[in-house]
Amino acid sequence: MKLVFLGSGTSQGVPVIACGCNVCHSSDVRDRRLRSSALLTTDAGSNILFDIGPDFRQQMLRVGVQHLDAILITHAHRDHVGGLDDIRSFNYVQHKNMDIYLNSVAKHALLRDYAYIFAHHEFPGLPEAELHEVEEKPFVAAGVEVIPIRAMHKDLPILGYRVGDMAYITDANYIGPEEMDKLKGLKVLVLNALRKAKHFSHFSLPEALDVINNLKPDQAYLTHISHEMGLHAEVERELPANVKLAYDNLCVEI
């Protein structure tokens, strides 16, 4: 399998509009972060997307994605679902609905916020999607088994996902013991780390490192990074050998 980080930034992205900090004005391309999303390509060639934020169109064009088989939604905050309308392009090319997997809370939010997509009427050119509600049990998406990982984003129940020896979790600030057990034996763990200072709804860098130290994956990549984390080059020098900051367009073989 292969994982490409389409975006590694937080809800505002980096650089942040009108910000004068040294990170937002960095010349290092690794400090330029679109909203968090990643593309997993399976050994059979299927493409599975983690989240579909407002930079979705730009990300698809930048990487040159020609087909998309499934979308796994972590939660329905706008920086994770704001690109939903642009699945139309894949509908046209693939001549089928897009399969989208998500928990009940996120499903309710999409049905409300994108009512024009899911209303029972025909209107040419609308996006076409099939919502599949998942919670605890493993399921099959695009021909591979996916294990949902329940976590909390402050008071919001969200999902991470394990596919084979890789897991993708973002916007969490708590993962319970039973769900942690599902994350043992990973080759690659992707986990959010917003900044070094504590935050009310996201793992901070020290908290993310504690989770990684507990799970001991072969390699961990931190994502959903804000400009408050600091310069990529400086922060990465402080990390353990098996932990790296993700950056846009980073490709990881699993």
Secondary structure, DSSP 8 states (H G I E B T S, - for coil): -EEEEEE-B-TT-BS-TT--STTTT---GGG-B-BSEEEEE-TT--EEEE---TTHHHHHHHHT-----EEE-S---HHHHTTGGGGHHHHHHH-S-EEEEE-HHHHHHHHHHTHHHHSSS--TT---EEEEE-SSS-EEETTEEEEEEEEEETTEEEEEEEETTEEEE-S-SB--HHHHHTTTT-SEEEEE---SS--SSS--HHHHHHHHHHH--SEEEEESB-GGG--HHHHHTTS-TTEEE--TT-EEE-
